[in-house]
Each structure stands twice: as structure tokens, then as C-alpha cells.
């Protein structure tokens, strides 16, 4: 600090301006080499300069339906409604006194209609759903998907935006509902029949082919949003993330069809329903093939990871050996206990052969004995190492020192 003050003083005597850059170069006794932060280029900027790319080639493309623009009359009515509400003294009084009650159902409907599509798009971008399914393309899901798994105990598990659902909970075919009678372009009910197709894929794991997906469900030509009346080309197959690879994404994509389309080349018969090679799929190739006749309109996804129910699923359903991608550490080898262990501290040596539950119980009882039920634990010593320990054996002195310093096994309690 004295050296920095000396340099500043010299600059002031010489009339040199610009002391701020110097303060940023010498900071807390350390000299920063090169330009200061904020002026120097970041690592991302340097990588972009070293690897230039054509902006047109990496530009993202919106392949979904356009945003609905409300007519001027609706916006005028909304502004008039806001002016009337702002002049309502009774409404203002309730709001200030926290007695104003609003309908949560109306708020939820308004959110689903206006904000939810954009929130889903941001979350899906965060999880890399668009990048792995459509590469540089994306879309705003204008149609809200209501997907729920129904368990045997009567509990319904909905599919939100990236929530975690275990394979055991997703073993049965889910129920899917959406508004298939409203035109996503105009936002008005359509009198003519509308056709849809629903695809459920896993972009994170395909044991049969790399950079491919597993298609878990395919229903085509769904009339007016009635999923139970659509053509089931590929039966539902539950997610089966292997052990040790973490979370996988399970993505539902809803497409609006311009006409009835023959997707029989994707159909899998009942005998080959569990053949993973035939379930190999690529969403980008599928969309490129039918992009003139389909438009993505809805999106929902969740995450799933391994549970113990998949062992039976791999063996009995897929007829495969269960893959495991993590190492199960075996139990620590314990040599036979000796009656006179030489050069070994007897307390730690004896603890190795005791029941771990008994050791944990002993430490917990020792902690509770020094904890008051209302005042809490005893205050810690301000200088633990400065407290003398005399007239006690060395092994006990070590245990007391560890307990005072909160090191070793005492940290677990």
C-alpha cells in the first residue's frame, strides 16, 4: 500500500492524469499483467476471434407459429379497463389493507395464455432441448400440453418444465390433453377438423446408435386434440436411464398437421415393440422430411434418472443385460483382529472392528450430553489450542484436541 501511495504522489507532482488505471493495475500488493478487467478481452471474445463463423450460418430459425397480435380495439378496451380500475377507491383500499381477493384460476388461465409459451421456450433453451432436437431451429410452444402420469395409489404426477420423474412413476402410458380445436394462428375456434401428431423421444441415450434418439411414443393424425382417437404407430415405452449417467431428458413435441399424413414407415408392430434398434429416431431428419406439412406447436419435457425398478425392466422387457456406468466400491478389507496390535493406537484400532452404528450412537450421546435443551450446545472455546491438557494419557489428549478443533469424525455430528 505504501508503494502505491508513493507512485500516486509522484504522478500528482508530475501532473500526470489518469490515476484510476494505475490503481487497478496494482491491487492489494499484486500486479496485474496486461490490461485491466473491462478493457481486456474476455476468453469468449478471444475464442470468437480465433474461430470466426458466418453469422448467417449460425443464425437461429423460428419454425413455429407466429405470435398472435391483438387487434387495436382489444388494446383500447384494455387501457380503458385499467383507467377505470385505477380510479376505483374501494379497490385501492382493499389492496392497501391486504384484503383484496383474486381468483387464482383466472390468474393461471391468463398466465397459460400469455406468458407460459415464452417461459417454456426459455427453459427448454436452458436445457438444450432445441439444440439437440432441431439444431439451429426453435419454436415458441403456442399450444399448452397437459401431461400427467397416474399412479396406482391415486396420485397424479404432472409433467412440468424439466421436473424430475422417476422411471417407476413413468412406467404407464400418460394422459395427454390439449386444445386441438383452437387455431394457433388466429387464436379462434376452428369449425374444420384439425389434425395433430405427438412424439415422445429421449435425446440423451441410444445404446443402438450414437447421436440418435429413442422414440418412446408416436401418435399421428389426432383429430381435434382427442389423443385416444389418434393412430398409435409406436406404443409407449417407459424411460430407462442406465445407472451412473445422471439425468436424461424425456421430451414431448406436438405438431400440427396441414393434412392427413401416412406415417406407416415409422410403425413398429407389437412383436418388435421392445427392439431399440427399430426405435432409433432423429427429430431433425423427421422434421426436414415433413416440414411442408407439419408445424411444431407444443412442447413439454421432464428429467429422469435411474432407480431400482429398471433392473427388472431391462431383464424382462428389453431382454438386455443391465448397463452400469459407475463403480461400486467394495467394502474395506479388514484383516483378522489381533490380540496385541503392536505400534497401533488401541482406540482407533478397536473402533475399526466395532459396529459403526454403535460408534455413531456413542458420538451422538456424547454431543447430546453437552447440549442444553433450551440454551443449545455449550459455547466453543475462543482459543482451543491454548487450553492446557495435563494429567491425561496421550490418546485421550488427541481425542479432546480433535473435538475442540472440530476435526475428524466429530464433523459428522
Steps between C-alpha positions, in 0.01 A plus 500: 500500500791737576652432159167581328467826696854597399422447129178702525686781674764503224230520235328789672831689520566444131146596407421165345127427477327166492573351841208256482667262248807484724291412805351210311843375394647492852237354729553359849870470442457296178588624154253418221677432175336630185189711476259530792168312510237677291758612245670169426312254281325212668571135421177476303596800287842354431350164396256675268786691338711185461205298362296738285164377375257631246213668684250382238602137545460501878186715510206327668179442307149515644303205359190543718182699472524882514392704798135598513453875487193634672291742291508869586147484637608246763796710607278809525251309717784381724630854553151621583458215748830590672397865530171403662672267748755764598220742589321240712554620860349187656737279304799711603394486867481119493837477330666721763339308786595164346137391485467485123414148384573384147413179321808281463327307223462817295864590564609151391294522181646841420853370559441191285370717219761775501824425687536123517602443133796736537601353837498149354717614212757661734512193725529262203786710364670482838482119496615483137180339372478700177870460425492121534171451316492772231861625487474874419121506484261580784134580555275658760251235622166669430296195611517405868544129572345351813682168557453296815609159624240318710633272774323205657461682832291773339779760480540692175848619401490784245773577248623852562800666339794281595370351826634161614285189450639159589474206255280313747255792492507520119453131425136539383373693198428862601185693424542792257257785457520816291271741322491362148197698382654847528704618204854594619522767229176688559435396859135431418306172503507326165194333349705271277678191625860549614758220506796465732784258571683443829855373542684409821875449468812472714790697346757398762547127461480250220695178557446399136635812324692813594359849441156345468191501715266236634138555402282396793159591362353602164135585440401650162188652345345599833160659420416824683728423793339165590812295561312174558370518140841541337701234317748340739799422281744427785374387840612678812825381656606628840835679546793278598807712587798276581662508839780751541437750217284746691184664371348456157236711326167360387349741244145523363459696176158574348471576128203642310435328170374682193340179376476133576845343458598137456770425763487122459873486422557579870257239627635227729299183548425347837763227459780756453373751751802452730760504223713807565659494154159549339427779747803697381381844399623845401265792554686732264483250213132438572419870490700561182310220328155635591569871561257605225210320669570529876577788737621456859245651737544348848787396725536338842786307657623356827818348639546146622781296652563143606303316765492137615188412297705508178687179582184297443408714197831436326489125560131426437389767252807596295670159543832678554771490757464801725771756415682657794728800449621554854737312725363342815781518753530174695513492877832588656711193560532428871779272615440264787509678832818452705515460873809721535521745205847649529569861399128566448293744710262275684201738489497543121590134450207384714256738325576335167355171624202645683153531354482836323149555638630461853779750434253750354272453799787569736598822326138618487449433872820687576375801304152498654650479852659842444195658335242682712141444380425876501837677496657278237856363498775630722690802362819413322837592644640817351854362481472117499872432458590730790312292759747273686433128531691346789487171683324306221637237261616597155225315313229682699683830451481446124128425515429813705709713264306371196169565672601857590624579149202327337716277283475133418195290561336761723406701187230247414295583806 
